[in-house]
Amino acid sequence: MAGYMQTSSNIEWETPQYLFNELNKVFHFNMDCACTQQNKKCKIGSTKEKPLKWKGNCWINPPYGNIQYWVEKACYYHEKYGSTIVLLIPSSTELKAWKDFIYQYAKYLIFIFRRINFEFNGIRMKKNSTKGSALIVFSKKEIKNIKNLKDIGFIIDLEEMRKLNC
């Protein structure tokens, strides 16, 4: 996704710790599903070298090279195991994943108010990303404290929207 982040050959930008901490207060993540051993945010990490089944409350900040793959996989594990899965992805709604999976199956969508200042090797980048980001939440249960994230972004209950046939 050229132009999305600062110029770099790396597509594995790390979640800023402050953002993860705020999200973790609401979701209580037990697994980081798109990490390396060096940058995992949870005790359990599913890596390229050691892929695991995504069960429980899962955090995903996927490499931004193939968002369709990650959203489709999140939807699969959500449906198969009832996992609550939260993805941090570009808010590029023209991507096929939005129409095929997010709008149809996600419970919540949170458009993040400001551009994220990602990290690389634990160091914050000097510039923010060049585009906006969104949090996609696949969950079969109500997230009691979801409104605690109102300072992070605009929260949309997609399940309610689908009931209204919007």
N, C-alpha and C positions, 0 to 999 in steps of 0.2 A: 504494500500500500504506500506507494511513493508519496512523499510530502506529508505524511501523517505525523511522523516524529522528526526529531532532529536528524540530519544526515548521518547515517551510520549503516554498517553492514549488519549490525545486530538487530534482531527483531524480538529479542527476549528482554523487554524492559521490565524492571521490577516494580512491584506495587510500593508506593510510598508507605512507610510504616504508620504514619499518622492516619492515613485513609483506612488501612487494614484494621487498625485498632478501633476506629469508630464503627466499622462494619461488624467486627467481631463482637462488640458489645450487644449487638442486635441478633446476630446469627449463630454465635458460639461455634465457630468452625472447628472441625476435627481433622480435616484433610485439605491440603493444597494440591490441586489436581493438575497443575501445569507449571512445574517448578524444576529447579535443579537442586541438588543436595546443598549447594551453597546459599540459595536464596529462598528456600521454602519458608513459609509463614506459619506453618502448623507443625506439630510433632510428626505427623504422618504426611509424607509427600509422595505423590505419584509422578515418577520421572520417566524420561525416555528409556533409561536403563532398567528401571524397575516399575513398570506400569501396574497399577492396582485397580480393583473395581471401586468405583466412586460410590461410597455409601456414607450415609449420615449427612452432616452439614458441610458442604464442600465449597471451597473458594477456588476460582479460576481467573487468572489474569493470563490469557493465552498469548502465545506469540502471534503478532498481528498479520502473519502471512496468509493464513487460511481460516478465517473466522467461521465460514460455513461448516467446516469439519468440527470445530470445537463446540459450536452451538448445537449441531446435530447430535454429537456425542453426549453433551449435557442433557439434552432432551431424552435420549435413549436411557441413560442411567436414572434420570428422574422417573421416567415411566416404569422401568424395570424394578427398581429398588425403593421407590418413594423418597429418594434423596432430595434434600433441599440444596439446590445448586445456584450459586451466585457467580455470574461472569462479569468481568469488566472488559468491555469491548468498545470499538469506535462507534459513535452515534451516527454512523453513515447508514441511514435507513434505506438507501437504494440497494444495499447488499441483499442478495437472495435470501439469506438466513433470516432476515427480519420478516419477510412475508411467509416463508415456508415454516418457520418454527417459532419465532419469538411472538408474533402477534397471535398465533393460533394456540400456543401451549404455555407460555410464561404466565406466571401469576402477577408479578409486578415488573414495572419498568421504571427506572430512575434516571432521568437525564441530569447529569452532573452539571452544576451551575458554572463552575470554572474549569479551565483547562488544567490537566494534571501535570504536575512536575514529577515525572517518573525518576526512578533511580537506576543506576547501573553499577554493579558490584558494591551495593550498599551506599553509594554516593549519589546525592541528588544532582540531577542535571541542572545546568545553569538556566536553561530556557524551558518553558512549558511546552507541551505538545502543541502542534499547529492546528489541531481540530478537537472537537468535543468528544466526550466519552459518555457511556451509559452503563448502568448496572442492570443486568437481566436476572430476574429471580424466578427459578422454577421451583415450585413448592406445592404440595398437596394440602398444607395446613396454613392457617392464618399466622402471620408473623405479628405477634402481639405488639412489639415495639417498633414496627416499621416507621411510624411517624417520627421517631427519634432521629431519623435521617433527613428530615425536612430541611436542615441547614446545608446538607451536602448537595441535594438536588430536588427536582420536581418529581414527585412520586405519582405514578399512574397505576391504578388497580386494573390490570388488563382483564381479569376475570369478570369484574363488574362491567367493564366496557363491552365485553362479548355478550353478556346478558342483555345489554341494551341494544345489541345488534349494530353497534357503531363500527 
